[in-house]
Amino acid sequence: MRPLTIRIMEKGSLSVEFVHEALRALRAGGHDVSAVLQAAGIAPQVLTQAQGRITAERFSALWLHIAAVLDDEFFGCDSRRMKVGSFAAITYASADARTVHAALRRMIRLYALILDDTALALKIDGSTAILQLMPTPRARAAQRPLLPFAHETLLVLVYGTLCWLVDRRIPIARADFAYPAPARWPEYRLMYSSQLAFEQPQTQIAFDARLLELPVRKTQRSATAFLRQAPYNIVLRYKNTHNWSARVRHQLRAQAPEEWPTFAHLARALGVAPSTLRRALLREGSSYQNLKDTLRRDLALTLLETTEHPLPTIARRVGFAEPSAFHRAFKQWMGMRPGDYRQQHRRG
């Protein structure tokens, strides 16, 4: 397996729905959106495709550029700006904590000082720890609308930092959201958990309370290195790895796409019957073909963006024997031909 291919397939991609949400405050403030997209290396034409996607690196670059323009690391999702440097201050303060519990309590207090509209709370219910997001009394009194993107962003910041502090993913048993399922909700299975519920009383993620006693493994010195790469090192870095879909992805990443096993061989490698694996993936809203297509798509996006390989070479690297089959698949994934995507990316 080529090491480059492994790294690319581990990076992943995000729906352009997240980009549209991130740009909302820029547009509302009359800022030059095209200049920010260009600085982040995102072709504006990609955003016109309903099924468009961008790599995690591009979204992270966009995050930094929007924060610089607005002086707000929270995309304008709160009535008070989360000024540039706030996330760094919280990270340094958290790295001094002894356990996950202490770090989370510290983060809750600090975000309460920074944000006006959304509050964090930790509830322990028997063996389950629940991190809750809820509107503040001030936001309720002002009848401010709940912004799903605000909850998504705050969860990325808090949960991603916690995982980094202990140098591992903290498995999420269940995730509830206080709003209807957005168009991008399938991404939540990878971001949070396969156990999702929408239109709930409040947004919250639940995990094993014993994990609160995990020791913090990071220091302020390691926080400096972490912040140099933020937010890229938390966007999709600590994705859901504890379901059958994740186990299948792990098996596929260990091999080049042209060497991927048949479904029967894959099930045997995972120690289950093919029918059992098929039902398990179906319960998670996935399938073997869908998982293969997702990895191929993300690999193709990065190769088109970062290499000068001709399209037939990329087709082979992605696992297609015929370039024409790759062209058809790519158009189905992205709504455009791979050559057009590469040209638009270069213009962007």
Secondary structure as the mmCIF struct_conf table of DSSP 4:
data_model
#
loop_
_struct_conf.conf_type_id
_struct_conf.id
_struct_conf.beg_label_comp_id
_struct_conf.beg_label_asym_id
_struct_conf.beg_label_seq_id
_struct_conf.end_label_comp_id
_struct_conf.end_label_asym_id
_struct_conf.end_label_seq_id
HELX_RH_AL_P HELX_RH_AL_P1 PRO A 3 LYS A 11
STRN STRN1 SER A 13 SER A 15
HELX_RH_AL_P HELX_RH_AL_P2 VAL A 16 ALA A 22
TURN_TY1_P TURN_TY1_P1 LEU A 23 LEU A 23
HELX_RH_AL_P HELX_RH_AL_P3 ARG A 24 ALA A 28
TURN_TY1_P TURN_TY1_P2 GLY A 29 GLY A 30
HELX_RH_AL_P HELX_RH_AL_P4 VAL A 33 ALA A 40
TURN_TY1_P TURN_TY1_P3 GLY A 41 GLY A 41
HELX_RH_3T_P HELX_RH_3T_P1 PRO A 44 THR A 48
BEND BEND1 GLN A 49 GLN A 49
TURN_TY1_P TURN_TY1_P4 ALA A 50 GLN A 51
STRN STRN2 ARG A 53 THR A 55
HELX_RH_AL_P HELX_RH_AL_P5 ALA A 56 LEU A 70
TURN_TY1_P TURN_TY1_P5 ASP A 71 ASP A 71
TURN_TY1_P TURN_TY1_P6 GLU A 73 GLY A 76
BEND BEND2 ASP A 78 ARG A 80
TURN_TY1_P TURN_TY1_P7 VAL A 84 GLY A 85
HELX_RH_AL_P HELX_RH_AL_P6 SER A 86 ALA A 95
TURN_TY1_P TURN_TY1_P8 ASP A 96 ASP A 96
BEND BEND3 ARG A 98 ARG A 98
STRN STRN3 THR A 99 THR A 99
HELX_RH_AL_P HELX_RH_AL_P7 VAL A 100 ILE A 114
BEND BEND4 ASP A 116 ASP A 117
STRN STRN4 THR A 118 ASP A 125
TURN_TY1_P TURN_TY1_P9 GLY A 126 SER A 127
STRN STRN5 THR A 128 PRO A 135
HELX_RH_AL_P HELX_RH_AL_P8 PRO A 137 ALA A 141
TURN_TY1_P TURN_TY1_P10 ALA A 142 GLN A 143
HELX_LH_PP_P HELX_LH_PP_P1 ARG A 144 LEU A 146
HELX_RH_AL_P HELX_RH_AL_P9 PRO A 148 VAL A 166
TURN_TY1_P TURN_TY1_P11 ASP A 167 ASP A 167
BEND BEND5 ARG A 168 ARG A 168
BEND BEND6 ALA A 173 ALA A 173
STRN STRN6 ARG A 174 ASP A 176
BEND BEND7 ALA A 178 TYR A 179
HELX_LH_PP_P HELX_LH_PP_P2 PRO A 180 PRO A 182
TURN_TY1_P TURN_TY1_P12 ALA A 183 ARG A 184
HELX_RH_3T_P HELX_RH_3T_P2 TRP A 185 GLU A 187
HELX_RH_AL_P HELX_RH_AL_P10 TYR A 188 MET A 191
TURN_TY1_P TURN_TY1_P13 TYR A 192 TYR A 192
BEND BEND8 SER A 194 SER A 194
STRN STRN7 LEU A 196 ALA A 197
BEND BEND9 GLU A 199 GLU A 199
BEND BEND10 PRO A 201 GLN A 202
STRN STRN8 THR A 203 ASP A 208
HELX_RH_3T_P HELX_RH_3T_P3 ALA A 209 GLU A 213
HELX_LH_PP_P HELX_LH_PP_P3 LEU A 214 LEU A 214
STRN STRN9 PRO A 215 PRO A 215
HELX_LH_PP_P HELX_LH_PP_P4 VAL A 216 VAL A 216
HELX_RH_AL_P HELX_RH_AL_P11 GLN A 220 GLN A 229
TURN_TY1_P TURN_TY1_P14 ALA A 230 TYR A 238
BEND BEND11 HIS A 242 ASN A 243
HELX_RH_AL_P HELX_RH_AL_P12 TRP A 244 ARG A 253
TURN_TY1_P TURN_TY1_P15 ALA A 254 ALA A 254
BEND BEND12 GLN A 255 GLN A 255
HELX_RH_3T_P HELX_RH_3T_P4 PRO A 257 GLU A 259
HELX_LH_PP_P HELX_LH_PP_P5 TRP A 260 THR A 262
HELX_RH_AL_P HELX_RH_AL_P13 PHE A 263 LEU A 270
TURN_TY1_P TURN_TY1_P16 GLY A 271 GLY A 271
BEND BEND13 VAL A 272 VAL A 272
HELX_RH_AL_P HELX_RH_AL_P14 PRO A 274 ARG A 283
TURN_TY1_P TURN_TY1_P17 GLU A 284 GLY A 285
HELX_RH_AL_P HELX_RH_AL_P15 TYR A 288 THR A 306
HELX_RH_AL_P HELX_RH_AL_P16 LEU A 311 VAL A 318
TURN_TY1_P TURN_TY1_P18 GLY A 319 GLY A 319
BEND BEND14 ALA A 321 GLU A 322
HELX_RH_AL_P HELX_RH_AL_P17 PRO A 323 MET A 334
BEND BEND15 GLY A 335 MET A 336
HELX_RH_AL_P HELX_RH_AL_P18 PRO A 338 ARG A 347
#
